[in-house]
């Protein structure tokens, strides 16, 4: 008889409960030296090429081939080249000041002797867009295989393999490749399919045929115990087969190698994926979890969320050794987390008496003790959180020297930010298949004196696409207002930092009509606008003339047009709504059907010089509208050279 119950197995088929099952199968996969791999693939290098990815003077990613020469991310590129002249430095893509697009400048960087090839920080801004783009490609493969994925960072993900393993166990025609399923397995499947089990009942012993199932990757098994002993081992083996398939697909389609950990909890998975690198997969059996944690490579500061000051303070408070802290805590507090909680409280009280500061919150000691008690046993269950859409975006630049000493410099950098933000918004729309429209733009500056000033304004763009010029116009207005208010300060220029952010996203289905996108506004127009209120099917007097259903016409009374179907009439009604929305935003002209004669006289009569009114109107030209209705559209604005065109209307 198994030590697991039917309920443990059934939970795997639920996204909400799979992670708390003792039969849970989770994995953590990350790309090896991801930024360096992206540049290897882009430039056509092999995995043996000692590529390092560079940002200014700093190394931000080191390929495993380059690590053989002792290169690390702690080195500057100049220090790395002194260690070995065989390394291949590749600078990240950059935006140039005053340009709204990024590009690569291969063969350029701070290590070059030619000053024209050095990419000075004062003129360029790093773009991480290429890495975000490749990350989305990888994540798409994960979601094609798995129904629950949590993106942990740009190059790593957690997967819940519960449903996949459950389906494979219960329904695969060949659980072991090229081998027909044994009768003992089929009997267990029949029990499940026919519902002949109790949730609280224990599962039957695993069939002998399943003891031959193979793991993919390296199984951590220092004591050489039998690999397959119970149902948890079977499911972990199936999970390892699935992750191997996913990793092979990533390498085949994109060229990136990955490392993977397979275990029952997220924490152990992450430690396992980092256990052997590069291009490796480590499986941690439940029976070997504590042995794995005690292997000498990990301390409590290795656990996610305990790697900073909190972990160090816990080691100090618990008087744990710097080496072997996990085993020490597990053995000293072996009965319950409450004992651990009480000990921490006593230690913190002693610190309070000595007026020593602490990062441990008193109100959270209970939950912290429970978490630590579970972590050192490999039993800390935490759910996977699917990726959610970001709520805001920022483009930021720390300035060096006099790189931003005038209003013109500010606008040049805002052009860079606008290009980066519009590109990221477009990629966000592609990722979620949505239309995303930010409604607020914020510009923030940090002055020479260290003071920060910010200004926000609405983004009134009505179209479904946001481009860089749209953001630049709003940002230019905001930076000018900041300059007007604070620019006369002695210590204002040169700026130390400037950034632009967009927020308050409105998200629409990419397939919504204009009526859907403008929601309540469209509904008000439909009820209040005489043009739309009078749109109705034409009424035919049955006393005068018999009418077949095929002869029914639909009429728009203001336009005096009829339509053969209700669908065509609805399309025409959308036109009225769109026209009214356009006039609300851009103003009406003398041909508008949406204003009265009195309104025309009031709004459109030419004014004499004695009654000046500041005008922001736009010249219009007449064009032929749909269905014979006259329509207006904006003429092209007169072009003006230079960035100062954004101040022409101030």
RASULLIN-V155832 format. One record per run of one state. SS is the DSSP state (helix for helix, strand for strand, loop for the rest). FROM is the first residue (numbers start at 1). TO is the last residue. If there is no record, write none. Layout:
SS_FROM_TO / SS_FROM_TO
This chain:
loop_1_4 / strand_5_5 / helix_6_11 / loop_12_17 / helix_18_20 / loop_21_25 / strand_26_31 / loop_32_33 / helix_34_43 / loop_44_50 / strand_51_55 / loop_56_57 / strand_58_62 / loop_63_63 / helix_64_67 / loop_68_75 / strand_76_76 / helix_77_83 / loop_84_87 / strand_88_91 / loop_92_93 / strand_94_96 / loop_97_101 / strand_102_103 / loop_104_114 / helix_115_117 / loop_118_123 / strand_124_126 / loop_127_128 / helix_129_145 / loop_146_148 / strand_149_153 / loop_154_155 / strand_156_160 / loop_161_161 / helix_162_171 / loop_172_175 / strand_176_176 / loop_177_178 / strand_179_179 / loop_180_182 / helix_183_193 / loop_194_201 / strand_202_202 / loop_203_207 / helix_208_212 / loop_213_217 / strand_218_219 / loop_220_230 / helix_231_254 / loop_255_257 / strand_258_263 / loop_264_265 / helix_266_273 / loop_274_280 / strand_281_283 / loop_284_285 / helix_286_293 / loop_294_299 / helix_300_302 / loop_303_308 / helix_309_317 / loop_318_324 / helix_325_332 / loop_333_336 / helix_337_353 / loop_354_361 / helix_362_375 / loop_376_391 / strand_392_398 / loop_399_406 / helix_407_432 / loop_433_433 / strand_434_446 / loop_447_451 / strand_452_458 / loop_459_467 / helix_468_486 / loop_487_496 / strand_497_509 / loop_510_513 / helix_514_528 / loop_529_529 / helix_530_533 / loop_534_534 / strand_535_537 / loop_538_548 / helix_549_551 / loop_552_553 / strand_554_556 / loop_557_560 / strand_561_563 / loop_564_565 / helix_566_586 / loop_587_596 / helix_597_604 / loop_605_608 / helix_609_611 / loop_612_619 / strand_620_624 / loop_625_625 / helix_626_628 / loop_629_629 / strand_630_634 / loop_635_642 / helix_643_647 / loop_648_650
